[in-house]
Amino acid sequence: MSQPAEIQVLFCDEALLVVNKPAGLSTLPDGYNPTLPHIKSVLEREKGLLWIVHRLDKATSGVLVLARSAEAHRSLNTQFEHHQVSKVYHALVVGNPEWQEKTVSLPLGANGDRQHRTVIDLQAGKPAVTHFTVLERFGEHCLVKAIPETGRTHQIRAHLNALGLSIAGDKLYGKRVIPHEQLEAPRSN
């Protein structure tokens, strides 16, 4: 098993730890193999007890905020619940839609397969809203900014799929495979 990529610390004080999570490292323990390294276990060796505030998919790199105290965790959770924190993602997408901006408001639920895909579920799904903007176009691909209002599992991937698009290299939701999934969460505000 290979070692996870080095985790870059962007900010650290008594309440917060902000890191650049590398692609390939889970945020939380793997449900099938909890002994696999994940960001919390790797960072706690050096930084002490940490609380996960939000998640990034294993294949996603980007800014991840962790709390260093229960009080900070409660405060950050409240900020996320009240949409006082925004998350912005950039993704290289297979396809080139006619629209420049699009909001998808479709409920999401698990499809129950072994791959744990998220699908549009109009009957029992949980509300989910994602705002998309095409930033650049490259022939059959485009660079898309995605801003989720809600934080459902695989929300961006499922909403892109509903639009007939997929993240380049996404083996779970994608149409064509390229060497590296290119979804990045460049910042949290």
C-alpha positions as CSV (number, residue, x, y, z in Angstrom):
1,M,0.0,0.0,0.0
2,S,1.4,3.4,-0.9
3,Q,1.8,6.2,1.5
4,P,-0.7,9.1,1.3
5,A,0.6,12.3,-0.3
6,E,1.9,14.9,2.0
7,I,-0.8,17.1,3.6
8,Q,-0.1,20.8,3.3
9,V,-1.2,22.8,6.4
10,L,-2.6,26.2,5.2
11,F,-3.6,27.5,8.7
12,C,-3.5,26.3,12.2
13,D,-4.4,27.8,15.6
14,E,-5.9,26.6,18.8
15,A,-9.4,26.2,17.3
16,L,-8.9,25.4,13.6
17,L,-6.7,23.3,11.3
18,V,-7.0,24.1,7.6
19,V,-5.3,21.8,5.1
20,N,-5.0,21.1,1.4
21,K,-6.3,17.5,1.2
22,P,-4.5,15.5,-1.5
23,A,-6.6,13.3,-3.9
24,G,-6.5,9.7,-3.0
25,L,-6.9,10.1,0.8
26,S,-10.3,9.7,2.4
27,T,-11.6,12.3,4.8
28,L,-13.2,9.6,7.1
29,P,-12.5,6.0,7.8
30,D,-13.4,3.5,5.0
31,G,-16.6,1.6,5.8
32,Y,-15.2,-1.6,4.4
33,N,-11.6,-1.3,5.7
34,P,-11.4,1.2,8.6
35,T,-7.6,0.5,8.9
36,L,-6.9,2.4,5.7
37,P,-5.3,5.8,6.3
38,H,-7.7,8.8,6.3
39,I,-7.0,12.4,6.9
40,K,-8.2,12.5,10.5
41,S,-5.9,9.6,11.5
42,V,-2.9,10.9,9.6
43,L,-3.2,14.5,11.1
44,E,-4.1,13.4,14.7
45,R,-0.7,11.8,15.0
46,E,0.9,15.3,15.0
47,K,-2.0,17.7,15.8
48,G,-3.9,15.8,18.5
49,L,-7.7,15.2,18.6
50,L,-9.5,16.6,15.6
51,W,-13.2,16.9,14.5
52,I,-14.2,16.7,10.9
53,V,-16.3,19.7,9.9
54,H,-17.1,18.8,6.3
55,R,-16.0,16.1,3.8
56,L,-14.3,15.9,0.4
57,D,-14.5,12.7,-1.7
58,K,-11.5,10.5,-1.7
59,A,-10.6,11.4,-5.3
60,T,-11.0,15.2,-4.6
61,S,-8.2,17.5,-3.6
62,G,-8.8,20.8,-1.9
63,V,-9.2,22.8,1.2
64,L,-10.5,20.9,4.2
65,V,-11.4,22.5,7.6
66,L,-11.0,20.6,10.8
67,A,-11.8,21.7,14.4
68,R,-9.3,21.3,17.2
69,S,-11.9,21.6,20.0
70,A,-15.5,20.5,20.6
71,E,-16.5,24.2,20.9
72,A,-14.9,25.1,17.5
73,H,-16.6,22.0,16.0
74,R,-20.0,23.2,17.2
75,S,-19.4,26.7,16.0
76,L,-18.3,25.6,12.5
77,N,-21.2,23.1,12.2
78,T,-23.6,25.9,13.0
79,Q,-22.0,28.1,10.3
80,F,-22.3,25.3,7.7
81,E,-25.9,24.6,8.7
82,H,-26.8,28.3,8.3
83,H,-25.0,28.6,5.0
84,Q,-22.5,31.1,6.4
85,V,-19.7,29.2,4.7
86,S,-19.6,28.6,1.0
87,K,-17.8,25.9,-0.8
88,V,-16.5,26.4,-4.4
89,Y,-15.4,23.6,-6.6
90,H,-13.7,23.6,-10.0
91,A,-14.1,20.5,-12.2
92,L,-12.9,19.6,-15.7
93,V,-16.1,18.2,-17.3
94,V,-16.6,15.9,-20.2
95,G,-19.1,17.7,-22.5
96,N,-19.8,21.3,-23.4
97,P,-23.3,22.4,-22.5
98,E,-25.1,25.2,-24.3
99,W,-25.8,27.0,-21.0
100,Q,-23.3,29.4,-19.3
101,E,-25.0,29.2,-15.9
102,K,-27.3,26.6,-14.5
103,T,-28.9,25.8,-11.1
104,V,-29.9,22.2,-10.5
105,S,-32.4,21.7,-7.7
106,L,-33.1,17.9,-7.6
107,P,-33.4,15.6,-4.6
108,L,-30.7,13.0,-4.1
109,G,-30.7,9.6,-2.6
110,A,-28.6,6.5,-2.5
111,N,-29.3,4.0,-5.3
112,G,-28.4,1.0,-3.0
113,D,-25.8,-0.6,-5.3
114,R,-22.4,-1.7,-4.0
115,Q,-20.7,1.3,-5.6
116,H,-22.7,3.7,-3.4
117,R,-23.7,6.0,-6.2
118,T,-26.0,8.9,-5.5
119,V,-29.0,9.3,-7.9
120,I,-31.9,11.7,-8.4
121,D,-34.7,10.4,-6.2
122,L,-37.9,12.4,-6.7
123,Q,-39.9,10.4,-4.1
124,A,-37.6,9.9,-1.1
125,G,-34.5,12.0,-1.9
126,K,-33.1,14.8,0.3
127,P,-33.2,18.3,-1.1
128,A,-30.1,19.3,-3.0
129,V,-29.2,22.5,-4.9
130,T,-26.0,23.1,-7.0
131,H,-25.1,26.2,-9.0
132,F,-22.9,25.7,-12.0
133,T,-21.0,28.2,-14.2
134,V,-18.9,27.4,-17.2
135,L,-15.6,29.2,-16.8
136,E,-13.8,28.0,-19.9
137,R,-14.5,25.7,-22.9
138,F,-12.0,23.3,-24.5
139,G,-13.6,21.5,-27.4
140,E,-15.4,18.5,-25.9
141,H,-14.6,19.6,-22.3
142,C,-15.2,22.6,-20.1
143,L,-14.0,24.0,-16.8
144,V,-17.0,24.3,-14.5
145,K,-17.4,26.1,-11.2
146,A,-19.8,24.3,-8.9
147,I,-21.3,25.9,-5.7
148,P,-23.4,23.4,-3.7
149,E,-26.0,25.0,-1.4
150,T,-26.4,21.6,0.3
151,G,-23.8,19.0,1.2
152,R,-25.1,15.6,-0.1
153,T,-22.8,12.7,-0.9
154,H,-21.5,13.0,-4.5
155,Q,-23.9,16.0,-5.0
156,I,-21.9,17.7,-7.7
157,R,-21.2,14.4,-9.6
158,A,-24.9,13.4,-9.4
159,H,-26.2,16.8,-10.5
160,L,-23.7,16.9,-13.4
161,N,-24.9,13.4,-14.4
162,A,-28.5,14.7,-14.4
163,L,-27.3,17.3,-16.9
164,G,-25.7,14.6,-19.1
165,L,-22.2,15.7,-18.0
166,S,-19.5,14.1,-15.9
167,I,-16.2,15.0,-14.4
168,A,-13.3,14.0,-16.6
169,G,-11.8,10.7,-15.3
170,D,-14.7,10.0,-12.9
171,K,-14.8,6.2,-12.9
172,L,-18.1,6.0,-10.9
173,Y,-20.2,8.6,-12.8
174,G,-18.2,9.2,-15.9
175,K,-18.4,8.3,-19.5
176,R,-14.7,8.4,-20.4
177,V,-11.7,7.6,-18.2
178,I,-8.6,9.7,-18.2
179,P,-5.6,9.2,-15.9
180,H,-6.7,11.4,-12.9
181,E,-10.0,12.6,-11.7
182,Q,-9.8,16.4,-11.9
183,L,-12.1,17.7,-9.2
184,E,-10.6,20.3,-6.9
185,A,-12.1,22.3,-4.1
186,P,-10.0,25.5,-4.4
187,R,-11.3,27.4,-1.4
188,S,-13.9,27.8,1.4
189,N,-15.1,31.2,2.3
